[in-house]
Amino acid sequence: MKSLRGGTHTTLTETADLVVRVLETIPHVTKISPGIITKNSGRSGKSFVTVVFINAGFELIITGQGVQKVAIHCEPIHTSLIYKNLSTHKKLKDIQFKSRDRKPGI
């Protein structure tokens, strides 16, 4: 099992929990760090995952019932493979994925 920062008491939204469970099965993921949950500002109930590539792996901005950031630590050479496996996984077929590079100040 992958290392989940903060033990098992860290809260995940429903959508984030589904994504994290899939990430735990993908090789080369070394650490999963759930972040703060904020309210969804009037958007529809659709689920989106934005992947932001960073030096230590990537950060997921998961939008569903709320918005939650989840940091995924891995070797930089494995980020595209992990992203491909995550975005094409059959359990996540109803979630729309998009990616971008880190923007300063966000």
C-alpha positions as CSV (number, residue, x, y, z in Angstrom):
1,M,0.0,0.0,0.0
2,K,1.2,3.5,-0.8
3,S,2.2,5.9,2.0
4,L,-0.8,8.1,2.9
5,R,0.5,11.2,4.7
6,G,-1.4,11.9,8.0
7,G,-2.4,8.3,8.6
8,T,-6.0,7.2,8.2
9,H,-7.7,10.1,9.9
10,T,-7.3,12.5,6.9
11,T,-10.7,13.3,5.3
12,L,-11.3,12.8,1.6
13,T,-14.3,13.9,-0.5
14,E,-16.2,11.1,-2.3
15,T,-14.6,11.8,-5.6
16,A,-11.1,12.2,-4.1
17,D,-11.5,8.9,-2.2
18,L,-12.3,7.1,-5.5
19,V,-9.3,8.7,-7.2
20,V,-6.9,7.9,-4.3
21,R,-8.1,4.2,-4.3
22,V,-7.1,3.9,-7.9
23,L,-3.8,5.7,-7.4
24,E,-2.9,3.2,-4.7
25,T,-3.0,0.4,-7.3
26,I,-0.7,2.3,-9.8
27,P,3.0,1.5,-9.6
28,H,5.6,4.2,-9.1
29,V,3.4,6.3,-6.8
30,T,5.5,6.8,-3.6
31,K,3.3,9.1,-1.5
32,I,-0.2,10.4,-1.6
33,S,-0.8,13.6,0.5
34,P,-4.5,14.8,0.8
35,G,-4.9,18.5,1.2
36,I,-7.6,20.9,2.3
37,I,-11.2,20.7,1.2
38,T,-13.0,23.8,0.2
39,K,-16.6,24.3,-0.8
40,N,-17.7,24.0,-4.4
41,S,-18.7,27.5,-5.5
42,G,-22.0,26.9,-7.3
43,R,-20.8,24.6,-10.0
44,S,-22.7,21.6,-11.2
45,G,-22.3,18.1,-9.6
46,K,-20.0,16.9,-12.4
47,S,-16.6,15.6,-11.3
48,F,-13.4,17.0,-12.8
49,V,-9.7,16.3,-12.0
50,T,-7.1,18.8,-13.0
51,V,-3.5,17.5,-13.0
52,V,-0.9,20.1,-12.3
53,F,2.6,18.8,-13.0
54,I,5.3,19.9,-10.4
55,N,8.9,18.9,-9.7
56,A,8.0,16.2,-7.1
57,G,5.3,14.6,-9.2
58,F,1.9,16.2,-9.6
59,E,-0.9,17.8,-7.7
60,L,-4.6,16.8,-8.4
61,I,-7.3,19.4,-8.0
62,I,-10.4,17.2,-7.6
63,T,-13.8,18.9,-8.1
64,G,-17.0,17.1,-7.2
65,Q,-19.0,17.6,-4.0
66,G,-16.2,20.0,-2.9
67,V,-12.8,21.0,-4.2
68,Q,-9.8,19.1,-2.8
69,K,-6.1,19.2,-3.6
70,V,-4.1,15.9,-3.4
71,A,-0.4,15.9,-3.9
72,I,1.1,12.8,-5.6
73,H,4.8,12.1,-5.1
74,C,6.7,10.1,-7.7
75,E,9.8,10.2,-9.8
76,P,9.4,12.9,-12.5
77,I,10.0,10.3,-15.3
78,H,6.9,8.4,-14.2
79,T,4.4,11.3,-14.1
80,S,3.1,10.9,-17.7
81,L,2.7,7.1,-17.2
82,I,0.8,7.6,-14.0
83,Y,-1.4,10.3,-15.5
84,K,-2.2,8.0,-18.5
85,N,-3.1,5.1,-16.2
86,L,-5.2,7.3,-14.0
87,S,-7.2,9.1,-16.8
88,T,-7.9,5.8,-18.6
89,H,-8.9,3.7,-15.6
90,K,-12.3,2.1,-15.9
91,K,-13.5,3.1,-12.4
92,L,-12.9,6.8,-13.3
93,K,-14.6,6.8,-16.7
94,D,-17.3,9.4,-15.5
95,I,-14.6,11.9,-14.4
96,Q,-13.3,14.4,-16.8
97,F,-9.5,14.9,-16.7
98,K,-7.4,17.8,-17.9
99,S,-3.8,18.8,-17.2
100,R,-1.6,21.9,-17.0
101,D,1.8,23.0,-15.8
102,R,2.1,24.9,-12.5
103,K,1.2,28.6,-12.8
104,P,2.9,31.0,-10.4
105,G,0.7,32.1,-7.5
106,I,-1.9,29.3,-7.8
